[in-house]
């Protein structure tokens, strides 16, 4: 399955719903999406990864790039993920310390509100 | 013993093909489901790295993937045409550059993911070898 990307607003938070496979081939599409959102002034992003079937280190790189972009505007990038096989690569690379990872979009939005 | 061998142009689009072939061969060989998930990620990392290495050092040279099963286990070899990557630095975020993740990250992921990992380099290139145990078959 290819990569699917949708976004919606919840207050001043932007939810990016990602589905399918994020790998060396599809990661550039996610990167462009994040760049477009930040360029349009969306600095508080919640990336919903519950429908992601595959994520590799190239995809991690794009997420780190997005985090650096929103940080430059004092924004935030939070992840929603409960899938063990996706979480595993965050743990292996030590990125669980870099990204706030939430179980639901509601939790991520609420956490952003108080940040 | 059964072998599957693939030659792929060093293009990102083909990495998915390598994952699909690796998973199909692993399932056929009887690899446990949780290890198939591990193999999918490991083959993806090894091939992403090989594609990046060849794109830099030998863009016309294909990467080679071999999947072999025998009573000792399942072996996947991914061979590129470049040198082995050096050691990792400590700053995790710096390794994830905007346009291309450092090829060493793939090796770090592989080291954390796969119990049996070998990396050998010759003048012709580098081979990453991954191994998984297969269930004992009753004949």
Interface residues (C-beta under 8 A of the other chain):
Chain A: X21 X23 X24 X25 X31 X54 X56 X57 X58 X60 X61 X64 X65 X68 X85 X88 X89 X92 X93 X94 X95 X97 X98
Chain B: X12 X13 X15 X16 X19 X37 X40 X41 X44 X45 X48 X51 X52 X92 X93 X96 X97 X98 X100 X101 X105 X106 X108 X109 X112 X113
